[in-house]
Amino acid sequence: MGDTPHVIAMQQLGRTYRAMMTAFETSIGYSMPRWRILLNLYQFGETSQKQLACMLRVDPAALTRQIKAIELEGLVERHTDAADNRLTNVALTDAGRGRVEDTLPLRTAFIERAFGDFSAEQTQTLTDMLHTLELRMREPLT
C-alpha cells in the first residue's frame, strides 16, 4: 500500500524545508536562526533575550547558544537591563548593523530566486496554506 497524498505532501514539506535552510546559509553566509536574530535586532533595536525568544518563537536556551556564537563574532553585545537586572538585553554592535546592511541584498536575491516566476496569487495561496498547516501543528493532539 502506497503513501497517501497527505503523507507525500508532508515528506515534501520536510525536504523543501531542509533544502531552504541549506540554500539560505550558503547564499547569505548565516544560518536562518542566526540571521533572524540579527534581523530582528536590526529592525527593532535592543531587546531582552526573553522578548527575543518570544518574538522568534524559539527555545530560550537555544537562543542563548546562538547569541553567544554571534557575540563571539563581535556582531552583538549583551548586558543587564538597567531597569530590571533579571533581564539580559541584546543589541547589535556597529559591526553587526553593518553586516546586516551588507547582507540584506543577498537575502532579497535569495527570496527572489526562490519564488522565481510565482505570481502574487500563487505566493499568497502558498502562504495561506502554510499558515493553515502551522496553526494545525500548534493545536494540541487530543
Order of alpha helices (4+ residues) and beta strands (2+ residues): alpha-alpha-beta-alpha-alpha-beta-beta-alpha-alpha
